[in-house]
Amino acid sequence: MTAIDRAARSLLWRLNTSVHKPVYAYVARRARDDVLFLNWAYEEDPPMDLPLDPSDEPSRYPIQLYHATATQNGGLASKRILEVGCGHGGGASYLTRTLRPESYVGLDLNAAGIEFCRRRHQLPGLEFIEGNAENLPFPSESFDAVLNVESSHLYPHFDRFLSEVARVLRPGGTFLYTDMRQSFQCEEWEKDLDGMGMRMLSGREINVEVLRGMDLNNAHWEGVWDRLAPRFVRLVAHAPTKDSPMYRDTVSGKQSYRMYCLTKS
């Protein structure tokens, strides 16, 4: 990739992230109660075949991304969990119901999304808080695990977010993390993770699994997006479908989707 190509793709990435905050707020205000996940999807080979309640089945492939991320270092049973960037709360609800943490806090900067979560997901031990990923409103050493699914690429200062993750984790706590970057950003991405002062237990690219999940989830997302997004939204934002730029970039290798687990000493 030439310097000009790199600069152009970097500019497009920044423009894309800048429009997502108002788009997510718009979607949250319009969404029906069945729009519980805004993330991509995941499927292994052979299939994960997670046992799901009938009400969860339409969201199988986004759920599997959450499940795979959250169980990298065992389960969440009896632990205090913070999810940063909880979206519409579908993952928080699923993990609270199935992995049985002691408590689960979902945090998001999108006020409309938090309002949606509080109305839609009312479970013992689960709460939702509006807040900034780069300035987490919690005391140090408050959580046994911090979960972040496909959200950090939107943060203006990724290093500040990582510093906050390390601060709020107790010693021995884990950072359970998955997200994507453009290929030219991956070296800096890895350096930031190495520099947060935590030990990496695992890290891998999951492009194949994400693309397989997107293929299987395509019809569902197309139906949701047709209902939610008028033309002016489609001009600036894309759903995770097979005809989207992010799908094509992942197929071509221009984008890398990765999953990590780190622990605090």
Sequence and secondary structure as in RCSB ss.txt:
>XXXX:A:sequence
MTAIDRAARSLLWRLNTSVHKPVYAYVARRARDDVLFLNWAYEEDPPMDLPLDPSDEPSRYPIQLYHATATQNGG
LASKRILEVGCGHGGGASYLTRTLRPESYVGLDLNAAGIEFCRRRHQLPGLEFIEGNAENLPFPSESFDAVLNVE
SSHLYPHFDRFLSEVARVLRPGGTFLYTDMRQSFQCEEWEKDLDGMGMRMLSGREINVEVLRGMDLNNAHWEGVW
DRLAPRFVRLVAHAPTKDSPMYRDTVSGKQSYRMYCLTKS
>XXXX:A:secstr
  HHHHHHHHHHHHHHHHHHHHHHHHHHHH  TT    S     SS       TTTGGGHHHHHHHHHHHTTTS 
 TT EEEEES TTSHHHHHHHHHH  SEEEEEES HHHHHHHHHH   TTEEEEE BTTB SS TT EEEEEEES
 GGG S HHHHHHHHHHHEEEEEEEEEEEEEEGGGHHHHHHHHHTTS EEEEEEE HHHHHHHHHHHHHHHHHHH
HHH  HHHHTT   SSTTSHHHHHHHHTSEEEEEEEEE  
